[in-house]
Amino acid sequence: MSILFKGLRFVDSEGLQEPKDFVFDQGEMQLVESGNSTVYEREIDASGWLISKGWVDLRCGLGEPGYEYKESVETLADSLTASGFAAAVILPNTDPVLQSKSDVDFVLNRARKFTPEFIIQGAVTKDVSGEDFTEMLDVHYQSEVTVFGEGRKTLANADRYMKALQYLQRFDGVLFDHSYDPLLAIFGHMNEGEVSTKIGVKGIPNLADDVAIQRNLEIINYAGGKAHFQTINTKKSVELIRAAKKQGLQVTADVSIYQLLFTDMDLVDFDTNLKVMPPFRTESDRQALLQGLKDGTIDAIVSNHSPQDLDSKFMEFDLANFGMAGLQTFLPAMVKLEKELGWPLLISKITQEASSIIPQQLKESWTLFDPKAEWNYDHSSNKSLSSNSPWFGQTLCGQVKYVVQKGQLIEIDV
């Protein structure tokens, strides 16, 4: 069926174009040339909608296997599609950990019947324990995994970090890591600062991230290789990575989208849905992150989707699990950031810039969305098995309308 979308505005890093007509036909989305007199089987008024290349999430949590009650392969695929994402890097922190060919193939085979592309982040060490290495070369050559890391854990062992960089250079792989010192962060539940002192919660100092990033940059300078710093969150970390890029190191970085919207001031009510890792920092850190996006220091924005069941969140703040469900709220979050960052920059950080970090080639895809459409984020619209979001139960602005993935045009129903 040929479907005409009238009045779409294409957006990418170059800017926001004037409204034009696009047609989906025979598995492809194409611009309609002016003066075209073709009669289409269906026409849709897309005035006010935007269209971009399909979105890529570089940090996305999965429950299956082991924690299917939090997020299965099927519900994650549904959530990704409904959120406009055509591809996602899947963290290895399942049970068993995604660390062997059989582990990786289990998830990929389950995901194959869905339209989003699952890009597995293979574990660097067995059971993400930070000690013995996994068979990274075997996992790469047999299952084509090119991204490795410890997922929600950090590769804190300096020797393992260095050797991982050296191993991955054999096939142009990339080391993903949320770099922080776990001992400096031990027992912490939020940012260490004035707010944590006032409300009596053990804090995590900026120093925990800053010293680890500085150490890892020195290792990269020594050993070479490609490294991607995930969920950076402090002013100093932005400065360190900016300097490393000027030095010529092969490093990239991303930031969680909610890190750009919240600060530690938002935790005064002890809302466990706002307990995340890394923690929300200060307004000064938030402004530095925004500037890092603008000047290209930070290459991508991620959902850091971390689904949690009710029992993991409905308890005292100190006991609650870290994490926020971040997929279906991603577009509404971008709407909130649009005045500060603009659509061209926001979209570039989840399309061409994000995809350039992944060594493998992604299939062509498209996302069509209405930044002004309102919808209710509740149990009836939620595609995930988890609802650990501070925005759950609210009316949100910004809705994905259609996606084109694997040659299919999919209407989003929420």
C-alpha positions, 0 to 999 in steps of 0.5 A: 500500500502506498501511503502519502504523508502530507506536510512532514518536516525533515530534521537532522544535524543540518537543520529543520526543513520546510514542510514536504510530502513523503510517501511510503511505498514498497518498504521505503520512505521517499520524498515526493518530488514537486509536480508529482501527480501520482494517486496514492491509496491513502493520504495522512495529514502530517502537518506539524509532524517531524520526520528523521532517520530512525533513532538509536539508543546506546544504553538500554537495559533488558531483563530476559533472561533471569529477570523477565518480570522486569522486561522481556525481549518482547516488551523491550522490542515493543517499547523501543518501537513505540518510543521511536527507536530502531536500534538499541545497545543491550546491556549484558546484566542479565542472568546469565550474563551475556558473555558467551555465544550461546547467551548472545544468540539466545537474545538475538534469536528471540529478538529477530522476529521484532523490528528494532535491532538489538546490538548486544554489549558483550561482557568483558569479564565473567559474570561482570565481576571485574576479574577473569576475561570472557572469550571476547574474541570468540563472541565477536567472531561467532556472534559478530559482537563489536561492543563490549563492556560491563553494562551497569557495572564499571570496569574498575580494574585498571589492568582489565581496562587496559587489556580489554582495549588491547584485545578489542583492537584486533577487530576494531571493537569499542569498549563501553564503560560507565567510568567511576570508582566504586569504592568512592561511591560505596553506600551512596544513594544520591549526589554528595552535596548540600541537598544530601547533607540536609536530607541525611542521605549518603552521597556519591561525590563527583570525585568518584566519576572524575578520578576514574575518567582521568585514569581511564583516559591515561590508559587509553593514551598508553594502550590505544583503542576506542573507548566510549564513556557512558552516562557522564554526569559531572562538569569535570568529566566534560572538561576531561573528555573535551581535552582528550578529544583535542589530544586526538584520543579515540574517545566518545561519550554519552549522557542520560537524557534525564540527567539533563532535566533533573538535579539533586534538588529534585530528591528532597521528597525521596521519590525512589523513581528519581533514584538513578545511577549515575545520580542527578548532580547539581545545576552547575553540572547540568549546565556543563552537560548541556554545553558539552552537547552543544560543542560536540564533547558529548556525542550521544544522548541515551535513555539509560532504560532501567526497568524495575519491578514495583517491589524494587522501588516501593520501599525506603529510599536507601533500600530502593534499587537504582534506575528509571524506565526511560524509553516511552518518556524519551520524546517527551523529555526531548520536548522539554529540552528543545528550547535549550538544545533545538531539534537538529542537535537533539536528533543528531545525538540519537541518529547519525552521531549515535550510530557512528559510535557502533562499528556495525552498519544499521538498517535504514529506518525512519521515525515520524513524531508529533512534538505537540501531541499529548497522551497519557502515560499510564498502564493502558499505554505502557509497553514495558513491564515496568513503570518506574518513572516519575512521569507515570500517570501524567499527561505528556507532550510529544508522541511518536506516530509511525516508524519505518523499521525493516521495511515495515510501516508501523503505526504507534498506538498508545 
